[in-house]
Amino acid sequence: MSFTCIIIEDQLQAQKVLERHISNVSHLSLLGVFNNALDVVHFLKSNTQVDIVFLDINLPKLNGIDFLRTFRPKTSVIITSAYSEYAIEGFDLDVIDYLIKPISFNRFFKAISKVIYKESAITDNLESKQFLFVKDGHNIMKVVLRNIVLIKSDSDFTTLILQEKKLLLSYSLKFWQQVLPKDDFFRCHKSYIINLRMIDKIVGNTIYINEKRIPIGRTSKEALIKKINLI
């Protein structure tokens, strides 16, 4: 499987680093390099087959965050920035990853692997499986889906809380929402996904699971009640 990508970056050195990393991955194809985000708006209108956008934050004319907030590109976005303070806002806008410059190849490959793994997971219909494998540092861990209690967003990581342990993983909450079985898991808040089978009780806008208190987002309560088949 091959993936197309573009770079939105106004610094020549940063462009060269990304171009070099992309050239070292055989299943990545670079379609173009842009110095500002406004030019990309027109490009994306006529080129819908862009899989990955590498997006800088500090850009002329229109910064990366405003570009995401305004145009909401229908593609996987990986932010590349020298500053970490926009990370939370970036993930709230559903970016796949947030890379801090200077970007090593290992960190770059980890980011694109999230896109590749996401596509493979969807293609393979992960929802029909009873377990999955996740990368935890240098280890590959088997996770049995029924043992997942909840998943919490933690900056550019997520904490996977299992019945017997916790794992801090570099997968976004959006990734988990896409690959977990929708009949069993529910995103009740911008920072939480819960296993519906683990709910002990719901009091007001709070879910109780094993004495943990999880908030329910303002617009999620009605959908949650439908999910649990209240009688």
LUMPAMI-317657 format. One record per residue (C-alpha): x, y negated, z negated; residue in one letter. Coordinates in steps of 0.02 Angstrom, whole numbers, plus 50000, padded with zeros to 5 digits. Each point is the difference from the previous one (the first is absolute). Example, Ala and Ser with C-alpha at 12.3 -4.5 7.8 and 13.67 -1.06 7.14 Angstrom:
<pts>
    px    py    pz rest
 50615 50225 49610    a
 50069 49828 50033    s
</pts>
This chain:
<pts>
    px    py    pz rest
 50000 50000 50000    m
 50069 49829 50048    s
 49961 49829 49925    f
 50010 49828 50077    t
 50054 49848 49900    c
 50036 49814 50009    i
 50108 49883 49894    i
 49942 49828 49940    i
 50157 49918 49932    e
 50081 49831 50033    d
 50175 50041 49934    q
 50114 50076 50132    l
 50101 50104 49877    q
 49843 50076 49923    a
 49934 50037 50175    q
 50160 50093 50043    k
 49994 50104 49841    v
 49821 50056 50036    l
 50039 50033 50183    e
 50146 50109 49949    r
 49896 50098 49875    h
 49861 50025 50128    i
 50123 50061 50131    s
 50061 50133 49878    n
 49827 50079 49987    v
 49958 50098 50156    s
 49811 49991 49980    h
 49995 49809 49984    l
 49982 49891 50154    s
 50028 49811 49986    l
 49878 49901 50108    l
 50059 49824 49958    g
 50083 49878 49881    v
 49913 49837 49953    f
 50063 49845 49912    n
 49830 49947 49936    n
 49833 50079 49958    a
 49892 49892 50116    l
 50077 50078 50155    d
 49956 50172 49931    v
 49814 49958 49992    v
 49994 49985 50189    h
 50111 50154 50022    f
 49889 50111 49892    l
 49845 49949 50097    k
 50070 50081 50157    s
 50104 50136 49916    n
 49888 50100 49886    t
 50118 50150 49989    q
 50118 49925 49872    v
 50021 50121 49855    d
 50118 49903 49884    i
 50034 49815 49973    v
 50157 49949 49906    f
 49951 49830 49929    l
 50107 49867 49916    d
 49917 49881 49876    i
 50092 49835 50028    n
 49961 49964 50181    l
 49980 49836 50096    p
 49824 49938 50044    k
 49909 50136 49903    l
 50072 50102 49856    n
 49979 50188 49991    g
 49873 50002 49858    i
 49887 49873 50087    d
 50016 50101 50161    f
 49938 50156 49910    l
 49863 49908 49908    r
 49936 49912 50156    t
 50018 50127 50140    f
 49995 50168 49909    r
 50096 50098 50134    p
 49932 50176 50026    k
 50168 50084 49984    t
 50121 50057 49865    s
 50095 49851 49930    v
 50168 50011 49910    i
 50057 49836 49923    i
 50185 49957 50010    t
 50049 49857 49884    s
 50143 49929 49899    a
 49878 49962 49859    y
 49902 50118 49888    s
 49869 49878 49934    e
 49879 50034 50142    y
 49996 50188 49972    a
 49837 50009 49902    i
 49910 49886 50123    e
 50068 50103 50144    g
 49935 50164 49930    f
 49832 49918 49964    d
 49996 49971 50188    l
 50031 50187 50027    d
 50178 49997 50066    v
 50084 50170 50009    i
 50162 49947 49914    d
 50100 49848 49945    y
 50186 50001 50044    l
 50122 49881 49915    i
 50145 49937 50105    k
 50134 50056 50029    p
 49911 50157 50058    i
 50097 50163 49996    s
 49958 50136 50125    f
 49947 50119 49860    n
 49873 49874 49935    r
 49943 49962 50177    f
 49973 50184 50038    f
 49904 50024 49839    k
 49881 49862 50053    a
 49966 50067 50174    i
 49980 50175 49929    s
 49844 49937 49912    k
 49925 49957 50169    v
 50055 50163 50078    i
 49939 50103 49851    y
 49835 49908 49997    k
 49967 50037 50183    e
 50052 50182 49980    s
 49893 50018 49846    a
 49846 49934 50088    i
 50034 50106 50154    t
 50019 50156 49894    d
 49839 49962 49905    n
 50075 49993 49827    l
 49825 49986 49928    e
 49974 50186 50028    s
 50155 50048 49899    k
 50015 50035 49814    q
 50173 49926 49975    f
 50128 49885 50079    l
 50186 49968 49988    f
 50070 49831 49950    v
 50175 49929 49998    k
 50058 49954 49825    d
 50174 49925 50019    g
 50106 50138 50074    h
 49874 50134 49951    n
 49847 50065 50092    i
 49860 50038 49878    m
 49843 50104 50023    k
 49844 49914 49935    v
 49839 50100 49976    v
 49857 49881 50041    l
 49886 50058 49860    r
 50136 49954 49873    n
 50002 49817 50052    i
 49916 49895 49866    v
 50023 49829 50078    l
 50118 49895 50104    i
 50052 49826 49948    k
 50082 49867 50107    s
 50163 49939 49924    d
 50077 49861 50106    s
 50073 50086 50154    d
 49977 50174 49923    f
 49856 50104 49936    t
 49992 50099 49839    t
 49925 50171 50030    l
 49926 50057 49834    i
 49979 50188 49994    l
 49929 50105 49860    q
 50174 50051 49943    e
 50114 49857 50056    k
 50022 49835 50092    k
 50093 49963 50162    l
 50055 49828 50058    l
 49997 50010 50190    l
 50033 49881 50144    s
 49832 50026 50085    y
 49870 49862 50013    s
 49825 50014 49928    l
 49933 49982 50177    k
 50098 50155 50050    f
 49921 50103 49859    w
 49828 49934 50045    q
 50022 50061 50178    q
 50064 50175 49965    v
 49908 50057 49843    l
 49832 50089 50016    p
 49866 49867 49999    k
 49875 50113 49914    d
 50114 50017 49849    d
 50095 49836 49989    f
 49938 49821 49994    f
 50085 49830 50001    r
 49907 49915 49859    c
 50112 49846 49991    h
 50135 49917 50104    k
 50129 50081 49884    s
 49922 50171 49965    y
 49943 50160 50085    i
 49916 50127 49886    i
 49958 50184 50010    n
 49811 50002 49986    l
 50005 50171 49916    r
 50100 49926 49856    m
 49874 49865 49949    i
 49941 50020 49819    d
 49882 49851 49997    k
 49964 49829 50075    i
 49963 49856 49883    v
 49958 49836 50086    g
 50142 49967 50121    n
 50122 50120 49917    t
 50035 50182 50041    i
 50064 50115 49862    y
 50114 50145 50047    i
 50092 50093 49861    n
 49987 49844 49890    e
 50074 49893 50139    k
 49899 49847 50047    r
 49994 49958 50186    i
 49914 49843 50064    p
 49869 50006 50137    i
 50017 49868 50135    g
 49860 49874 50018    r
 49938 50073 50164    t
 50035 50184 49961    s
 49873 50042 49865    k
 49854 50036 50116    e
 50106 50109 50115    a
 50067 50095 49850    l
 49825 50037 49934    i
 49954 50072 50170    k
 50158 50105 50002    k
 49967 50085 49834    i
 49820 50047 50046    n
 49917 49924 49847    l
 49834 50085 49962    i
</pts>
